[in-house]
Amino acid sequence: MWTNGGDETDLKSPQVAEALQLWKDLVDDGSVSKSVVNWKQSDVNDQFIAGKAAMMLNGPWQIPRAAEGEDQLRRGPVPGQQARPDLGRPARWRGVDRDRDRQQREDDRRPRSWSKCMNTDENQMLRAKQGGLVPTKARAGRAVQDGSSVDGRLHRRGGRHARARTGKLGAKWPETAKVIYTGMQLVLTGQAAPADAMAKAGAS
């Protein structure tokens, strides 16, 4: 959707319908298994490792397992006008204090402290090496490139155009995500045409 110029703020656009049509075409011509509609992310990796899929679109954290004993594994960007990878996931945590004033002070302070800690070069490099993740800071990306399952050069190119799922919609993202995956399921199961799927799935 993003790579084709579509946007989560307008799920009824031609660009979104074209992205859905691509998925339908891939399933219809046998390039993608019909059972993909029920797969989890790990199932995609399992099918690839088992030799049932020639390629997969997946997160870099799946690379270490997929690369075990495999000397022919190659990585590349998603084709399209401009690859726009998903940048990160939300993290939520909150301690509870009976002192409401102190609780408020902690709630105000913690996100800043957490963000500052997680975004040091050292912690970004550590998470990249241990979890197969891609650093969001260019300097850390260059440093982690050698000896890592992550191809730093490839992901830095994509990272320049990366977007956070919640970047535009904030707290409304989960509701929109449900519309997106429901629309995809409707198309892949033949219950809606790509041009109508998002409206049928509940897009306003």
N, C-alpha and C positions, 0 to 999 in steps of 0.2 A: 504493500500500500504506500509506504513512505517512498520507496525507491521509484515508484511510478508517478510520484508527485501528488499522491493522495494525502489526506489529512484527517486526523481523528475528530476534528471539529466539524467536518462535513462528510458524513459517511455515505451520503447519497450522490456523491460526485461521480462523473464518468471515470476518473482515475481510479477510484475505489472499485467500481464495477469491472474495470479492465483487469485489476489485480485478482479479483474473484474469478474472472473468466480464465485467467492463466491457470489457476489451481484446478478449475474444472477441466480444462483442456489436458493438463498433465495426467489427471486421473482417467479421463476418457480414453486417452491414447495409450494407457498402460505404463507411462513413465513413472507414475506414482501409484502405489498399491491402494485399492479401494478401501482397505481397512485402516488407512491413515486417519480417517475421521475419528477413530477411537484411540489412537496412539497418544501416549504421553511422550514427553521429550526423551526420557530414557529409552522408550521403545524404539524410537528412531535410531538411536545409537546402537541398540541391540541388533536391529535389522541390518545395519551397516556392518557391524562386526561379524555377523553371521554370513555375510556375503550375499544377502538378499536384496541389498540396495547398493548401487554403484556410487552414489554420492548422497550427502545429506546436508541440510541447513540446520545448524545447531550452535550451541554456545561453546566458547573455548574451554569451559570446564569439562567438556566431554572428550577433549582431545587426548589427555593422558591414557585413558582406557582404550580409545579407538586406535591409538598409536602403538599399543603393546605388541611387540614382535612384527610390526608392519613397516617395511622399508619403502613401500610404494605410496604411502599416505601423502596427499598433497592438499594444500589449503588455498583458497582463493576468495575474492570478494563476490558478493551477490551481484549478478549481472543486472543492468538496468541503467536508467538515466544517471542516477547518483545513489550509490549505496548509502543507506542511513541506518547504521546499527542502533540497537536499543542500548541506552547508557544506564546501566546499573539497575538496582532494585531498591525499594524503600525498606528501611529498617525501623522498627518501632520497639521502644522499651520505655518503661516508666516505673520508678520506685514510688512507693506510697508512704506518706508521712502524715501522722495525725495532726501535726501542727500545720494548719492550712497556709499560713503565711510563709513558713519555711518550704512547704511543698511548692508554692507558686514560684518562689525564688529558684528552687531546684529545677522546676520545669522550664523556666526561662533560660537557665544556664546550661543544662545538659546537652541540648542539641548542638549548641556552639562548641562545647568541649568535645563531644563525640565526633563532630565533623572535623574539627581541627586535628584530633588524634588520628583518625582514619585516613586523612589526606596528607600525612607526612610522606616524604619520599620513601622512607624506610618501611612504613606499613603498607604502602601501595605495592612496593616490590615484594614484600613478604607474602601478601595475599595473592599476587600474581604467580609467584613460584609455587606456592603450596596448593592453590586452588585452580590453577590454569586460567586465571582471570586476566583481563587486560587493564593495565593502569590507565587512569584518565589523565594523568599528568605526562606530558611528552618526555620530560627528563627521565622519569621513572620507567617509561616505556622503552627508552633507548637502553637503559641500564639492565633491564630484565631480559633483553632480547637473547643474549648469549646463554646457552645452557638451559633454556626454558622450553616448555612445550608450546609456549605462545610465540607466534611469529610477530615480533615487535614491529617490523617494517609494515607488514600487511595491515595490522590493526591500527597503527598510527594513521595510515592513510584513511581508513574508514572512520577512525575516531574524530577526525576533523569535522565530520558531518553528523556525528552521533547525536541522538536526541533522547531525552528522558521521557518515559511513557507518561509521567505525571507533569511534564514541563508546561503543557498548555491547559490541561484540565484539572490538575491538582487532585483533590479528593473525589472528583467525578470520574476519574479514570476507571476504577473497577466496574462501574455501571456501563461505561462505554465498551470496556473490554468484553463484557458479557454479550453485548450486541454484536461485536465483531466476530467472536467465535461462534455465536449462534447463527449469524449470517453465513459464515463459512460452511457450517454443518448443513444448513438448508440447501446451499448450492451443491455441495458434494454428494448429498443424498437425493438430489433431483427434486426437492420440494419447492425450490424457487429459482428463478433466473437471476444471474448476476446483477442485472440492473434493478431488480426488485427486492433482493435478499435483505439488505440492511433495513429497508422500510418495514418489511415483514418481521424482521427480528426485533423491531422496536425502536429504531433510530428516530429521533424527533427532528 
